[in-house]
Amino acid sequence: MKNFKNVIFLILFSIGFIASIGAQKFMVHFDIKNYENDTLIVGNYFGEKQIVRDTLFAQGKGKFIWREDEMPPVGVYLILFKPANTYAQFLVDGKEDKFSMSCNVSDLNNIKFKGSDENAIFYGYMGFLGEKRIQADTLRARIDRALIRKDVDKKSSDELENLDKEVKSHQKDILVKKPNSMTAMLIKSNIDVEVPEFEGNPDSVKYKRYYYYKNIISIISQWNILH
């Protein structure tokens, strides 16, 4: 009888375990190299604040799993590394429910994803901007040095202008190829708003301007949801 009860217990436990796995709607695997701590903090942004979402415990050296029974809110999330309090960001888009993220705490510029096109797009874009920012800073420094000498560095100014065109071209490429991505929303919310010249009578111009700004506000609001 005792053995029979043990068998029933194991069967019920197995059914409950399988059911709990099936109920999980969201899962992210983290593989962190050179991380000695056995806990990992998952947080997300709420306005300008960072809120702790979950505390993960190691499933092996540098191995962590974040599980949720429901899809977390769309937004920008981060994993916090103790004790240095450095962090790495990732996106939750409300559609990709299982993916993995790997990084090295000694080099957080090299973060990789599997199963998440959204994060691949985001990090590809951020890497591109990082590279161009370094070039832009170098050119601005040359221009500033020329100004101190009361001179004009036209070559660097032209290169800076071409660099700006290159960034805008890359942004437009993402907007065309990945229009529904969170990265596209980020770009739309940060690009300079160029207000066109509307033609017509005063009432018609006012009407067109209203719907133009309404569209801009809608785009910005979508990105604000992510924070």
C-alpha positions as CSV (number, residue, x, y, z in Angstrom):
1,M,0.0,0.0,0.0
2,K,2.9,2.4,0.9
3,N,4.5,1.7,-2.5
4,F,1.2,2.3,-4.2
5,K,0.8,5.7,-2.5
6,N,4.4,6.6,-3.5
7,V,3.6,5.8,-7.1
8,I,0.4,7.9,-7.0
9,F,2.3,10.8,-5.5
10,L,5.0,10.6,-8.2
11,I,2.3,10.5,-10.9
12,L,0.5,13.5,-9.5
13,F,3.8,15.4,-9.0
14,S,4.8,14.7,-12.6
15,I,1.4,15.9,-13.9
16,G,1.6,19.1,-11.8
17,F,5.2,19.8,-13.0
18,I,4.3,19.2,-16.6
19,A,1.2,21.4,-16.3
20,S,3.3,24.2,-14.7
21,I,5.8,24.1,-17.6
22,G,2.9,24.2,-20.1
23,A,1.4,27.2,-18.3
24,Q,4.6,29.3,-18.6
25,K,3.9,31.8,-21.4
26,F,7.4,33.4,-21.3
27,M,10.9,32.2,-20.8
28,V,14.4,33.8,-21.3
29,H,17.6,31.8,-20.8
30,F,20.6,33.9,-19.7
31,D,24.2,32.6,-20.2
32,I,26.6,34.9,-18.4
33,K,30.3,34.4,-18.8
34,N,32.7,35.4,-16.0
35,Y,29.9,35.9,-13.5
36,E,30.6,34.4,-10.1
37,N,27.4,35.6,-8.3
38,D,24.6,33.1,-7.9
39,T,21.8,35.7,-8.2
40,L,20.7,37.8,-11.1
41,I,18.3,40.7,-10.9
42,V,15.8,41.3,-13.7
43,G,14.4,44.9,-13.8
44,N,12.4,47.1,-16.1
45,Y,11.9,50.8,-16.7
46,F,8.9,52.7,-15.3
47,G,9.2,56.2,-16.5
48,E,12.7,57.3,-15.4
49,K,12.8,54.7,-12.6
50,Q,14.2,51.2,-12.7
51,I,12.0,48.6,-10.9
52,V,13.0,45.1,-9.8
53,R,10.9,42.5,-11.7
54,D,12.4,39.3,-10.4
55,T,15.4,37.7,-8.7
56,L,16.9,34.7,-10.5
57,F,19.0,32.0,-8.9
58,A,21.7,30.2,-10.8
59,Q,20.8,26.9,-12.5
60,G,24.5,26.3,-13.0
61,K,27.5,28.6,-13.3
62,G,26.4,31.7,-15.1
63,K,23.1,30.0,-16.1
64,F,19.8,31.7,-15.2
65,I,16.2,31.4,-16.4
66,W,13.5,34.0,-16.2
67,R,10.0,32.5,-16.3
68,E,6.6,34.2,-16.3
69,D,3.2,32.6,-16.5
70,E,2.0,35.6,-18.5
71,M,3.7,37.7,-21.2
72,P,5.4,40.6,-19.4
73,P,4.5,44.1,-20.4
74,V,6.2,45.4,-23.6
75,G,9.3,47.4,-22.8
76,V,13.0,47.8,-22.1
77,Y,14.3,45.4,-19.5
78,L,17.7,44.9,-17.9
79,I,19.7,42.3,-16.0
80,L,21.8,43.6,-13.1
81,F,25.1,42.1,-12.3
82,K,26.2,42.0,-8.6
83,P,28.3,43.3,-6.9
84,A,29.5,45.7,-9.6
85,N,25.9,46.9,-10.5
86,T,26.7,46.9,-14.2
87,Y,23.8,45.8,-16.4
88,A,22.7,44.8,-19.9
89,Q,19.5,45.7,-21.6
90,F,17.1,43.7,-23.7
91,L,13.6,44.2,-25.2
92,V,10.3,42.4,-24.6
93,D,8.0,43.0,-27.5
94,G,4.9,41.0,-26.5
95,K,5.4,38.5,-29.2
96,E,8.7,36.7,-28.7
97,D,8.0,34.4,-25.8
98,K,11.1,32.2,-25.7
99,F,14.7,33.4,-26.4
100,S,18.2,33.3,-25.0
101,M,20.7,36.0,-24.2
102,S,24.4,35.5,-23.7
103,C,27.1,37.9,-22.7
104,N,30.4,38.3,-20.9
105,V,30.5,40.7,-17.8
106,S,34.0,41.6,-18.8
107,D,32.8,42.8,-22.2
108,L,29.2,44.0,-22.3
109,N,29.7,45.4,-25.8
110,N,29.3,41.8,-27.2
111,I,25.8,40.6,-26.4
112,K,24.2,37.8,-28.5
113,F,20.6,36.6,-28.8
114,K,19.0,33.4,-30.1
115,G,15.3,33.4,-31.0
116,S,14.8,37.2,-30.8
117,D,14.9,39.1,-34.0
118,E,13.7,42.2,-32.0
119,N,16.8,42.2,-29.9
120,A,19.1,41.5,-32.8
121,I,17.7,44.5,-34.6
122,F,18.0,46.7,-31.5
123,Y,21.6,45.7,-30.7
124,G,22.6,45.9,-34.4
125,Y,21.3,49.5,-34.5
126,M,22.9,50.4,-31.1
127,G,26.2,49.0,-32.3
128,F,26.0,51.1,-35.5
129,L,25.2,54.2,-33.5
130,G,28.1,53.5,-31.1
131,E,30.5,53.2,-34.0
132,K,29.3,56.4,-35.7
133,R,29.3,58.3,-32.4
134,I,33.0,57.7,-31.9
135,Q,33.7,59.0,-35.5
136,A,31.5,62.0,-34.8
137,D,33.2,62.8,-31.6
138,T,36.6,62.7,-33.3
139,L,35.4,65.0,-36.1
140,R,33.8,67.5,-33.6
141,A,37.1,67.6,-31.6
142,R,39.0,68.5,-34.8
143,I,36.4,71.2,-35.6
144,D,36.7,72.6,-32.1
145,R,40.5,72.7,-32.2
146,A,40.3,74.6,-35.5
147,L,37.9,77.1,-33.9
148,I,40.4,77.7,-31.1
149,R,42.9,78.6,-33.7
150,K,40.3,80.8,-35.3
151,D,40.3,78.5,-38.3
152,V,37.7,76.4,-40.2
153,D,38.2,72.7,-40.7
154,K,36.0,72.3,-43.7
155,K,37.1,68.8,-44.4
156,S,36.0,67.6,-40.9
157,S,32.7,69.6,-41.2
158,D,31.9,67.9,-44.5
159,E,32.7,64.5,-43.1
160,L,30.5,65.2,-40.1
161,E,27.6,66.2,-42.4
162,N,28.1,63.0,-44.5
163,L,28.2,61.0,-41.3
164,D,24.8,62.5,-40.3
165,K,23.4,61.6,-43.7
166,E,24.7,58.0,-43.3
167,V,23.0,57.7,-39.9
168,K,19.7,59.0,-41.3
169,S,19.9,56.7,-44.2
170,H,20.4,53.7,-41.9
171,Q,17.5,54.8,-39.8
172,K,15.2,55.0,-42.9
173,D,16.4,51.6,-43.9
174,I,15.2,50.2,-40.6
175,L,11.9,52.1,-40.9
176,V,11.3,50.6,-44.3
177,K,12.5,47.0,-43.7
178,K,11.3,46.6,-40.0
179,P,8.5,49.2,-39.6
180,N,6.8,47.3,-36.8
181,S,9.9,46.8,-34.7
182,M,10.4,48.5,-31.3
183,T,13.7,49.9,-32.8
184,A,11.6,51.6,-35.5
185,M,9.4,53.1,-32.8
186,L,12.5,54.4,-31.0
187,I,13.8,55.9,-34.2
188,K,10.5,57.6,-35.0
189,S,10.3,59.1,-31.5
190,N,13.8,60.6,-31.7
191,I,14.0,61.9,-35.3
192,D,13.7,65.6,-35.9
193,V,10.2,66.6,-36.7
194,E,10.2,68.4,-40.1
195,V,6.9,70.2,-40.4
196,P,5.9,70.4,-44.1
197,E,4.4,73.6,-45.6
198,F,0.6,73.0,-46.0
199,E,-1.3,74.6,-48.8
200,G,-5.0,75.7,-48.9
201,N,-7.3,78.1,-47.1
202,P,-6.6,78.9,-43.3
203,D,-9.2,76.3,-42.2
204,S,-7.8,73.6,-44.5
205,V,-4.2,74.3,-43.3
206,K,-5.3,74.2,-39.6
207,Y,-7.0,70.8,-40.3
208,K,-4.0,69.3,-42.0
209,R,-1.6,70.5,-39.3
210,Y,-3.8,69.0,-36.6
211,Y,-3.7,65.5,-38.1
212,Y,0.0,65.8,-38.8
213,Y,0.8,66.6,-35.2
214,K,-1.7,63.9,-34.0
215,N,0.3,61.3,-36.0
216,I,3.6,62.5,-34.5
217,I,2.2,62.4,-30.9
218,S,0.8,58.9,-31.6
219,I,4.3,57.7,-32.6
220,I,5.9,59.2,-29.5
221,S,3.2,57.7,-27.3
222,Q,3.9,54.2,-28.6
223,W,7.6,54.6,-27.6
224,N,6.7,56.0,-24.2
225,I,4.7,52.8,-23.5
226,L,8.0,50.9,-23.7
227,H,9.3,52.9,-20.7
